[in-house]
Amino acid sequence: MTAVDDTRAAPTRSRREVILAFIRLARLKFLLESLITVALGMGLAALAGEGLRWREYLLAQVFISGTHLMTHFCNEYFDWDADTAHASPTAWTGGSRVLTQGLLTPMASLSAAFVALFAMIAVAALMPSVGSRLTAVLILALAWFYTAPPVRLNYRALGEVTTAAVLTLLTPGLVCYLQAGRIPVELPAVCVPLFLVMSARMMVMNLCDHEADLAVGKHTVPNRLGPRRAVGLIAALNVVAYLLLVVVTIAGALPPVVGVAVLLTAPLAYWLVRGLLDDPLSDPARSNAVALRATLHAASTGFAATLGVLIQAGGDPLVGALLVAYLLLFIVLIAGVRRRA
């Protein structure tokens, strides 16, 4: 990686401009992904017979959202070369453009990442058990080293599975452990298919950044496989995810209402793969559309799983209220992105 040139001072800006630049740098729309999987963990805990514990919920939500923010700040700094090389970024890929446009200095982003890291270490220390603390430390390590040296997981074709594992396995697992003190048997049955869907979604994001990443030696899965084979793997992951849902639902490992709810999102998977087969790399507008489809699909599977779990559990009204709030936020964010696209 070429060292980030932070000798260039950013132009003097008003406090309002700096705040707006930091909000844009934070890429808040992506926080919805971790909000969904925290809600899923709450639903799985309710399915295990546990009521909502506000202290544990707030602890988990602050930690997961704070870690997610840390990752954004960290990625903006360590992905500076790739973002600078990106000739046609989309609303979903290529970074926030705050650093590449000189609205903030790269060091501002790295400083924010370290502040968030130290804050989340403190929150992790408040976890009530050794198991929850170790899980929190693992999440922090994977999130930081997603792009940070010396590990740089997303530069070694490990970023896609790392993101998917943190969001769809470790996050609901941590929430369940905090709420119920154990991992419900339904968690792997519903979360492994979500893991496959999220892995495919992250491959789509990296596929849209294919040329810029290649230019700076960023070896994501699409760059290792090539675009055509990457599209084939994305399609295969989605097929396997839905087949696995059918199997675990028929076998009784997953309540039918949960399995059916997630299976209803299958048309979105078809919509996504159909868009990929139209060669999203040839046109920036098409890349943006495909990235949006992948994000909608992954978010919809998470919402469907959470809704199904809440229905099966009898519906904790407080957890249900959280899910409705997240859904409304998702609709507002997607509408805003579509207006800017």
Buried (B, 14 or more C-beta within 10 A) or exposed (E): BEEBEBEEEBEEEEEEEBEBBBEBBBBBBBBBBBBBBBBBBBBBBBBBEBEBBEEBBEBBBBBBBBBBBBBBBBBBBBBBBBBBBBEBBBBBBBBBBBBBEBBBBBBBBBBBBBEBBEBBEEBBEEBEEEBBBEBBBBBBEBBBBBBBEEBBBBBBBBBBBBBBBBBBBBBBBBBBBBBBBEBBEBBBBBBBBBBBBBBBBBBBBBBBBBBBBBBBEBBBBBBEBEBEEBBBBBBEBBBBBBEBBEBBBEEEBBBEBBBBBBBEBBEBBEBBBEBBEEBBBEEBEBBBBBBBBBBBBBBBBBBBBBBBBBBBBEBBEEBBEBBEEBBEBBEEBBEEBEEEE
